[in-house]
Amino acid sequence: MRAGLMSSTLVLFWAFFFPMVKANVQKNEYQTSAPNYSKHTYAIIERQSELIEVGLTNIGRYTPIAQAFVGEDVIQIQVQHLLNNLEYDRDAAFRIVVLMRILLFSHNTKSSQQKFMNTQIMDKLQSIPFWITPGESTRVYWTENQQSIWLSSAWLLYEYCGIIYDNEIYMEENPGKEQEASSSSVLSSTKLKQRLIHYLQMKTEFGFMEYFSSVYLPYTLSGLLNLVDFCQDEEIRTLAVDATIKLLDTILLVTNDRGCFFAASGKNYVNFYLQNNKAITGTIWLLTGLDSSTDNDEGAAIARSFDIGTAFLATSSLDVTSIVDRYYKTITNNDGNGMVVVDTSIDIKPSLADSLDYNTNISKVDRIMFQWSMGGYFHPDLADDTQWLLNSYDLWHHGEFQDFTAFDSLPSRLETLGSKALASITRSSVITGRTVNIFRFGQIVLSSVQNFYPGRLGYEVYPVVATTGTVAIWLQSGRVEPDWSDRPDSPSQAHLPYIEQKRNVALVMYNPNNDIDLIQSFIPDIPYGVDDFEVALRWPGSAGEDGNSIFDEELDSGRWKIGREGDGYIAVARHCLDVIHGIPACLDENQLWGIVVGNSAMYGSFDAFVDKIQNESSYESSYSWNFWTRTNTFEGTIGFDGIQISHRWQY
């Protein structure tokens, strides 16, 4: 079977029998029906086969998934790596989702060796609670991506093995018996199902809160695909299919015609902008066949890696042809000869207020878990809930909350007051309730989060990102490091900008809140001084990288920094002409920046684009103080190609 996976002569076999092969392996009566074949179907199947072969031949963390999928005994040492010290891993869910897929693909194995390994997997999984428990100090249960895994895995363990390890349900059904909860076993499945359905309904109704996260979306996908491929409950599986399709549509929404994924995000890390993330890149390649690095062996290997995203999607029965068909309609027009402009916006839901209404009819613990998944930790409207759970479950010593122990000794009403007083750090952790504007045309993409808590601390958010094809360009506040990769993952922004984007033009204004310097005294161990108000431009090829520009042409013209990559153009209006460690950056507290993207279809040659920037753009900022009203006013304007954006910031 292995030798045939890469054989092009078996493409037709896979096209017609792929779902049946999977059904036989999975023993799942709720398999996706035969795919709706389009011109993309056979190419997708062939790429799935290629990735499975990569997984079988290049031994790695996800190889056991490919082996279990084709019916081979999995490599014992690889499974042992997944099991070792699993119960002490903060991100245990990321390994559990792999173990679950191995277990379920080989559930009906006749191999004594595989049965032995499955027993080892089950023994380990049964020692780990699948939801928050009192005294938890290590594992994370409250992020959107990890909830996808914990909730799907708990339900599938119940369906296939008839057991539930869920201490929160036990405590709710047996009040006052916290001690017994730590060793409880079989419980009612009703509330477990209700919790999972609630999670899935939030995704199908509102979408994903960790929007455009190249770090976390592949993990969310993995939990959903386990439900798609193995869940026996038709209601749950239908919701999982709908949520998965929505997630994949979301990924492709900001994917350019080079197959690159660089977008503004509420939860991401700097290194995932400095280079392509193979989990996302591989998923995009599997779906679309687009690979920005086909002329580069290393880049092609990234796109064809068997990773968290591709390992699950390549072995899934989900019919993705409609997703790919929709995407290609946004890439080329009907005759296939011209590009299509995507100029749209999406609302990141639910808002904080909507979530409080939506989560009314679930348990208090579940409600708080879902509030935390949207970043609602010490927000003034949620501080009482957070303190209650941290106290009730003795979570102050959990690694995720040690920085906030200043709240530990506060009475509830004082904690809420403290949360309001420190609003510059407590409100901006909420990543929903905002709008993302997206402009995509061929290989260029500009995306930004509109009016996202300007002046406040940014945790893992990247509020404005552009790409000219294969690299990301963005602005970031905080101490400038010689190497971009040395910046902390969180907080990612010392202070967030006001952003307004219209089509291919974005106005970006920085003005840190006056109380931002209180943060250092409140969280002494914060990774870097949040009173470092610098704003830096990540311009490919500048200091801290390899020194070689990705741009085919680039120049400075006054405050404009302009570059071309192939047919993609970008121009950035800088607040100043200073550099720090060789990186374009400015030190002023009040700063105005602007970003314009374009391409040859919009503006003709690069010279014509440069000429238009030099002669037809406007850029102006001013600052004033009103003695009588005791208010400062910071105003900014940027104009280009008939687009005029202005903002008046009073404080």
Stockholm file with secondary structure:
# STOCKHOLM 1.0

chainA/1-651         MRAGLMSSTLVLFWAFFFPMVKANVQKNEYQTSAPNYSKHTYAIIERQSELIEVGLTNIGRYTPIAQAFVGEDVIQIQVQHLLNNLEYDRDAAFRIVVLMRILLFSHNTKSSQQKFMNTQIMDKLQSIPFWITPGESTRVYWTENQQSIWLSSAWLLYEYCGIIYDNEIYMEENPGKEQEASSSSVLSSTKLKQRLIHYLQMKTEFGFMEYFSSVYLPYTLSGLLNLVDFCQDEEIRTLAVDATIKLLDTILLVTNDRGCFFAASGKNYVNFYLQNNKAITGTIWLLTGLDSSTDNDEGAAIARSFDIGTAFLATSSLDVTSIVDRYYKTITNNDGNGMVVVDTSIDIKPSLADSLDYNTNISKVDRIMFQWSMGGYFHPDLADDTQWLLNSYDLWHHGEFQDFTAFDSLPSRLETLGSKALASITRSSVITGRTVNIFRFGQIVLSSVQNFYPGRLGYEVYPVVATTGTVAIWLQSGRVEPDWSDRPDSPSQAHLPYIEQKRNVALVMYNPNNDIDLIQSFIPDIPYGVDDFEVALRWPGSAGEDGNSIFDEELDSGRWKIGREGDGYIAVARHCLDVIHGIPACLDENQLWGIVVGNSAMYGSFDAFVDKIQNESSYESSYSWNFWTRTNTFEGTIGFDGIQISHRWQY
#=GR chainA/1-651 SS CTTTTTCGGGHHHHHHHHHHHHHHHHTCTTCCCSCCCCTTHHHHHHHHHHHHHHHHHSCSTTHHHHHHHHTCCCCHHHHHHHHTTGGGCTTHHHHHHHHHHHHHHTTTCCCHHHHHHHHHHHHHHTTSCSSCCTTCCSCCCCSHHHHHHHHHHHHHHHHHHCCCCCHHHHHHHSTTCHHHHTTCCCCCSHHHHHHHHHHHHHHHHHCCSSTTCTTTHHHHHHHHHHHHHHCCCHHHHHHHHHHHHHHHHHHHHTBCTTSCBCCCBSSCCTHHHHSCCHHHHHHHHHHHCCCTTTTCHHHHHHHTCCCHHHHHHHTCCCCCHHHHHHHHHTTBCTTSSSBCEEEEEEEECCCHHHHHHHTTTSCHHHHHHHHHHTTCSSCTTTHHHHHHHHHHTTCTTSTTTGGGGGGTTSCHHHHHHHHHHTHHHHTTTCCCSEEEEEEEETTEEEEEEETCSTTSCBSSCBCEEEESSSSEEEEEESCCCSSGGGSCSSSCBSSCCEEEEETTEEEEEECCCGGGGHHHHHSTTCSSCTTCCCEEEECTTSTTTTSCCSCSEEEEETTEEEEEETTEEEEEECSCSCEETTEEEECCSSEEEEEEEEEHHHHSSHHHHHHHHHHHCEEEEEEEEETTTTEEEEEEEEEETTEEEEEEEEC
#=GC SS_cons         CTTTTTCGGGHHHHHHHHHHHHHHHHTCTTCCCSCCCCTTHHHHHHHHHHHHHHHHHSCSTTHHHHHHHHTCCCCHHHHHHHHTTGGGCTTHHHHHHHHHHHHHHTTTCCCHHHHHHHHHHHHHHTTSCSSCCTTCCSCCCCSHHHHHHHHHHHHHHHHHHCCCCCHHHHHHHSTTCHHHHTTCCCCCSHHHHHHHHHHHHHHHHHCCSSTTCTTTHHHHHHHHHHHHHHCCCHHHHHHHHHHHHHHHHHHHHTBCTTSCBCCCBSSCCTHHHHSCCHHHHHHHHHHHCCCTTTTCHHHHHHHTCCCHHHHHHHTCCCCCHHHHHHHHHTTBCTTSSSBCEEEEEEEECCCHHHHHHHTTTSCHHHHHHHHHHTTCSSCTTTHHHHHHHHHHTTCTTSTTTGGGGGGTTSCHHHHHHHHHHTHHHHTTTCCCSEEEEEEEETTEEEEEEETCSTTSCBSSCBCEEEESSSSEEEEEESCCCSSGGGSCSSSCBSSCCEEEEETTEEEEEECCCGGGGHHHHHSTTCSSCTTCCCEEEECTTSTTTTSCCSCSEEEEETTEEEEEETTEEEEEECSCSCEETTEEEECCSSEEEEEEEEEHHHHSSHHHHHHHHHHHCEEEEEEEEETTTTEEEEEEEEEETTEEEEEEEEC
//
